[in-house]
Amino acid sequence: MLIATDYFFRLQERHPDAFERLSRQPSAYQSAMAVFAHSHFLSEEVLQHPEWLEELCAGPTLHQSCSADQYVDRLEATLPPGLPEAVDLARFRRRELLR
């Protein structure tokens, strides 16, 4: 199993710009380290979508709980109009798991 530092090296290799931005923000760095140390699944998600972690750390919602209504609002804001595709729902779920 990979350790947290291995994920940082992989992030730096795959997304050098995102790595640079994350390493300049102490809260983003700490959040990335927590994810990389505790969840292989979410670590792989961050490697595929580093902007998710950047957005979460830049916004006020990282350490706040959400009500059901807030989740619905976030889901509606994220999905394209019309009947959602399963992949869009799965992407939203994975991003919320990261949060």
GIZI-V304251 format. One line per field, one symbol per residue. phi: phi as a letter, one per 40 degrees, with the letter a starting at -180 (. if undefined). psi: psi as a letter, one per 30 degrees, with the letter a starting at -180 (. if undefined). A space follows every 50 residues. Layout:
BEGIN
phi = ???
psi = ???
END
This chain:
BEGIN
phi = .cbdccccccccccbdccdcccccbdcccccccccccbacdcccccccbc cccccccccccdbbcbcdcccccccccccccgcccdccccccccccccc
psi = kkleeeeeeeeeeeieeeeeeeffjeeeeeeeeeefffjeefeeeeeeif feeeeefflffegklkleeeeeeeeefekllakkleeeeeeeeeeeee.
END
